[in-house]
């Protein structure tokens, strides 16, 4: 059994990032809701415990509280359980132990400079003055007895603390996000220096263990996979094929909101390259008829999700007739960013938007779900794909949302709008690749805005659509910065789009970061 660190989720949108950083350090981590019983966690024999951030104030009537029993836990060897509280997790610790938490005179959201007062243990190797990422309205005003400050910022006199007589630490900032310069060092220090972990988890061990797990779970049953052709479902297909062979059948549905050439490319790749059983269903007309005139993004998602299930059911019935038996398992390439932005997964994370590939299927479909990547991020799946021999053309492909171009046509979805967007998007992506910029950004795409603008072409007045280009840099999609693409490149792309895509006369570039914006516009 792997050594592990358990994370208690108090509702932060960043909770899974903590797990990601701990796994980067070679230590397996699991997330549990803050409502879990301490005995259940102790039974896992963890090497340490991390308390996540969260959106609440400890004084809110419905705020999740930390039971004192958590702070007296011991490990299997009888030693005190190492604990690290992050943001709300620190405040919850302090509040439970008799410290004081109050509204800050000036809320702190964004970058701050950390002054290190004690560079032992948790902050070893962290330069004083380095950047940390703050996201809080409350802060500690008085420490609990037996704690002392080990770092501060201009606005937060208590930015990091440690207990004097047990391995308990807390930080007011978020070491898990990429904007904290030495956040990985801090979490590695907790895993190795404080918890005493050796590190025995890797992508390679994940592949072996997940393959065995799928084989044991599936037995001689058949598995079907909803394939999109993106990184997640592609790598899932290869992993599942490795585990169950020809007992895997992939279903690829043309929902009418795919990118240019995608319908043909996916079929060629999986039939010819991977030799995986593939059932392709062209239902573009059905989807687009139902999306006609729909502008609300949540309605778009629900229509696509419901129609997909309907088409998927019919395809499954055909597979049952071919196999002579019904597949027992449905596999999905769901990743954690999909989950944490959709539902309360292992904790009370706030809902931002829904995704059509999470939340389960209607009971009448009677499938058991296989989601091998449900707790992984995109970069982890890419690493696994490389180890499985998936071609780099697929591994390096940018993320693409389940609802496809439907949520990149802002406003009503029409065939005409989709045609314009496909061409503009293809030009943008082709130019990124030809200029060697595609791999420098995490995600790039075009958006068709629900406005028209006046233009002049050939001495004539035009009144046509506006296209927005979006390109971001990120590690995991939970936070992202806009990509500073060269001006001359953007001018070249704009010129091509306006000249080659009849119906677009203006191109703009999105320079918003996440947060406060999201990567997608809908």
N, C-alpha and C positions, 0 to 999 in steps of 0.2 A: 504494500500500500504506500502511495506517495506521501511524503511529508506535506502538510498543507497549512495554509493560513485561511481563516474564516473571516468573511466580511459581513458585518451586519448593515443592512440597507435601511437608512432612515429617509429614503425618498429622493436622494440626489440624482440628477440626470447624469452625473459622473461616476456613479457607483461601479459600473462595469469597467470603467477605465482603471480603477484601482486594481481590480482583478487582473486586467490586462498587464499592468506594470509589474505586478507580483509574478505573473507567469513569465514575463520577459526575463525576470531574474532567475528563472529555472525552478520556481517553487509553485506547486499547484495551489490554486485558490478557488474557493467556493463562496457564493453569495447566499445569505439567508435573510429573511425579513427580520426587522428589529423586534418583532413579536414572538420569535421563536423562543422556546424554553431553553435555558442555559444547559440543562441536562442533555438535550439533543445535540448541542454543539460539542459538549465535553465528550460525548460518545464517539465523535469523529477523531479524537486525539489530535487536535490542532496544535501547531507549534506557536501560534499567536493569533490575535484577534484585532481586526481593524473596524472602527466605527465610522461609517460614511458621513458625508454631509447630508443636508436636507433643506427643504424650503421653509420649515417652520421656525417659530421662536419657541424656546423652551417654556415660555409662559403662556403660550396659546392653550386654550382649553382642550383642544383635540390634538395637541402636539405629542408625538411619540416620546416616551420617557425611557430612561435607562434604569433598570432595576439595580439596586446596590449589589445584588448577588453576582452580577457580571464582573464587578470589580474585585471580587474575592475568589475568582476561579483559579484553579490550579491545573497544571499539566499532569500527564501520566506519571512523571517522575517526582511529583509533589512540589515542584517549583511554582512560583506565582506565574500566572498567565500573562505574557507580554501583551500590552494593549496600546494601540495608536488611535487617537481620536482625531478626525479631520473635520474642521469647520464646525458644523452642528454637532458632530461626534465629540469634539473637544468641549463644546458648551454643555452638552448633555452630561459628560463626565463631571465637569466642574459643578454644575447645578446639583447633581446627585450627591456630591461630596461636601456641599455647603458653601461652595464658591458663589460669586455673584455674576450674573449675566445681565446686560442692559442694552438698550438701543444705542447705537453709536451716534455721536453728534454729527458725524459725516459718514454716510455709508461708503463702503469701499468695494468697488466693482472694477476689476481690471488689474493692471500691473502695479506692483509695488517693489521697493528695494528692501531686502531682508538684511538686517544687521545681526550678525551671529554673535551671541554673548558666550556660548559654550559649544565648542566644536567637537566635543566627544560624542560617542554613541550615535544618536540619530542624525546629527548634523556634521558628522565627520566628512571632510572633503568638500563641504559646501562653502564657497567663498563668501565672505561678508560683502554685502552690497549687490549680490546677485538678484535677479528678477524672480518674483513669485507672483502667482495669480490669486487675487482676492475676489471673493464673491459672497459678501455678508452684510447684513444690516445690524445685527447684534454683535457684541464682543464681550470678552471677559473684563470685568472691572475689579474683581478681587479673586485671588487664587484660593483654592481649597488649602487647608492645612497640610503641610508636608509636600507641597509643590513649589517649584521655582521657575522663573523665566529663563529660557535659553536663547531666545531671539526676539527682536522687535522690529517694527517699521515706524515711519514717521506718524502714521495714523493709528497704528495698533501697538500700544506699549507691551501687550502680551500676544506675540505672534507665534510663539512656540514654548512649550513647557515640558518639564519632566518631574516625575515623582522622586523623592529622595530615597525611599526605602523599598521600592518595587519597580519593575520594568514597565512603567506606564508613561506614555508620552502623548502630547497633543500639539496640533498645529492649526492655526486659524486660516491658513491659506490652503490651496489645493495642489499638492505635489503630483497628483495623477495627470494633470493636463499638461500639454506640451509647452504652454506658455511659461510654466515654472522651469527655469533653466536647469536646475539640478534636482528636479523632482524625482527622477529615476534613482539618483544617488540616495536620496532620503528614504525612498521605499526599499531600496536594496539594503541600506543600513539597517532598517527595521527587520527585514527578513534574515539577514546574516549576522549582524553585530548584536542585535537585541534578541531575536528569536533563536539564533543558533542554527539556522537551516543550512544544509549542505548544497541543495539544488539538485533535483533528480527528475525534473519534468521538462519535456521538449516537444517540438512539433513531430519529430520522428516517433517519440513514445506515444503521442496522441494517435498517430495513424495506426500503430500496431494495436493499441488498446481499443480504439474505436472499431477497427476491423473485427477484432475478436468479439466485441460487444454486439455488433450488428449480426454477425454470424450466429451467435448464441441466441439472440432475440428472435431473429427471423426463422431460424431452423430451416425447413424445406419449403417455407412459404414464399410466395411471389411478392415482389415490391414494385410499386409504380412511383415515378418521380415526375412532378410538374417541372418541365425543363424550360428555361427562358433563353438559354444560351449565354447568360452572363457568367461572371466568375463564380458566384456562389453555387448556383445549380450545376454548373459544369463540373466543378471540383467535387461536388457531392455525388454526381453521376459516376465519376471515375472511382471515387472511394467505395461507393455502393457496388459498382461492377466488380471491383477487387474483392469485395466481401461475399457477394451472392451470385456473381457471374450472370448467366443468361436468365436467371430468375428476376432480373431487373428489366422493366419496360419503361422507357421515358415517353411522356406525352408532351408534345410541343404544340401550343395553340397560337394561331395567328389571331390576335385580338384587334387588329386594325390600327394599333397605336405603336407598332414597332418602328425601329429606325430603318433608314434606307438600306435595302439589300439584306436585312436581317433574316427574313423568312427563308431565303435560299441558303444563306451562309450557315445557319444552325443545322439545317438538314445535311448539308455537305460535310460539315465537321463531324457530326456524331455518327452518321451512317458510314462515311468513308474512312475517317481517321480512327475513331474509337471503336468501330464495329459494335456499337451498342444498339440494342433493339429500340427503335424509335417509331412512334406513331404520331404523324403530323396532321393536325386538324386545322383547316382554313375556315375560320368563323368570323373573318373581318367584317363581312356585311352585317351579321347579327349584332356585333358589338357596336358598330358605328350607327346603326339604326336606333339602338337604345340610348346612345350617348347624344344623339342629335339635339341640339339646342340646350344641353345641360351646361351650366356655368359654375355651379357650386362645386368646389373640389372634393368635399366629402361625399356628395352625391355621385360624382364621377367614380370615386373609389368603390363605393357600394355597388354601383351598376356593374363595374368591371368585375368586382369580386363575385357578385351573384351570378353574372352571366358566365364567368369562368367555371364556377362550380357546375352549372347546368351543362355546359359543353363538356366538361371533364367527366361528368356522370355518364353521358352518352358514349364518350370514348372508352370509359371503363367497361361499360356493358359490351362493347365490341371486343375488348381484350378478353373479357370473361368467355365470350363465345369462341375466341381463338385458342385460349389456353385450356378450356374445359373446366376451369375453376376460377374463383374470384381471388385476386390478390388481397392479402390480409393487411399489408402495410402501405401507407402513403408516405413517401419521403419528400422533404422540402429543404431548400437551401437557405432557410431562415437564419439571419444573423442577429446578434444582440441589438445593434442600433435599431433594427426594425421593431424589435420587441419592446425596448425601453421607451420608444417614442409612441407606442401604441397601447400597451396595457401595463398593469401593475405586475411586473415579473419578479417574483421572490421579494416583493417589497412594495411600498406605496409610491413609486415614481409617478410624477405628474404626466398626464396625457397631453401630447402635442398634436398628433394626427394619427389616423388609422392607416394600417397597411393591409392589403387584401390577402397577404400570405401569412398572416398571423391570426391567432385567436381561435383556431380550430375550424373544423368543417361541420356541417349539419349532422346530427346523429344518424339520420337516415342513410348517410353514405357508409357508415359502419366500417371505418378504417381505423387502424391504430397508426399513430403518427411517429415517423422517424425524422428527427431533426438533428443530424450529427453536428451542425455548426451553430446551434442555438445560442451558445455562450461565447462565441468567437467573434473577433473583429475581422474586417476585410483583409488587413495585412497578414493576419495569422492564416486565413484561408489561402491566400496567395502563396505563403511559404509551404503550406501543406501541398498545394497543387504542384509546386515545383518539385517537391520530393516525390510526388506521384507521377512525374513526367508529363504533366499537362503542358502543351505548347505555350510559349511566352506570349504569343498573339492573343491568347485567351486570358492568361494570368494577368497580363498588364492592362487589360481592358478596364476602362472607367466604370464605376457603378452606374446602374440604370434602374430607375424606380419601377416597382411592379406595375403601377398604372400607366407606365410608359409615357408617350408623348401627350396623353390626355391631360396631364397636369403641367405640361409645358406649353399648351395652348391655353392661355389665360382667357377666361370667358367661354362662350359656347364652343363645343367641339364640332367641327365640320370637316368634311373630306377636303374642302378647299384649303382650310387653315392648316390641316395636317400635311398636305402636299407642300405648302410653302415652308413649314417648319422643317420637314424632312430635308429639303434641299439646302436650306440655310445651315442646319445642323451638320449635314454631310460636308459642306464647304469648310466650316469651322474646324471639324475634326481632321479632315484631310490636310488642311494647312498646318495645323499643329504637328501632325506627323511629318510632313515634308520639311518643316523648319526645325525638326528635332526638339520640339517643345512638349509633345504629348506626354512623355514620361516625367516631365518636370511638374505637372499638375496632377492633383488627385482625382479631380472630376472637372469636365468641361462640357458645355452644351449650349444650345440656343433656346430662347424662349420667345414665343410670339405674344406680344402684348395686346391687350384689348383696346387699343387706341390707334387712331390713324393720324398722320401728320401731313402737312403740305410740303411738297417738294417740287423741284424743277428738273425736267428731263427733256432734252432736245427742244429747249425754248418753250416747252409746254408745262402747264401746271399739273401736278399729280397730287392725289390725296389717297395715300396708301398706308400699309401696315408698318408698324415699328417692331424691330427684332432686337432683343437684348441678348448679349453674350455673357456667359457666366463661366468663370474658371477659378478654382480654389486649390489651395495647398492644404493638406491635412495628413494626419497619420491614421486616423481611425474614424473620421466623420463626425465625431462628437463635438469637436471644435474645428474651425477652419478659418483661414485667412484668404482674402481675395488674392489671386495671382497677379503680380505686376508684369504682365506681358509687355513686350516692347511696343512702343507707340507705332513704329513703322509696320510691325506685324499686324496690329489691330486695324490700322488704316488699310492695309492690303486686303484683309479679310472683309472689312466693311465694303470696300470697293467691289470685290467679287460678288458678295451677296446682293448688293443693290443692282449691279449690272446683270447678274445671271438669274436672279429669282424675281420674276415679274410679279409684282404685288407687294414688294417691300421697298420702301424708299428711304428708310432711316435705320441706322444701327447704333445701339448704345452699349456701354460696358458696365457691368454691375461691380461696384467696389465695396460691397458690404461684407462684413465678416460674420461668422457664427460663433458665439452669440454676438449681437442681438438678433441678427437675421438667421434664417435657416439656409441650407445649401440650395434646396429646391425652392421655387417661388410659391408652389402650392403643396 
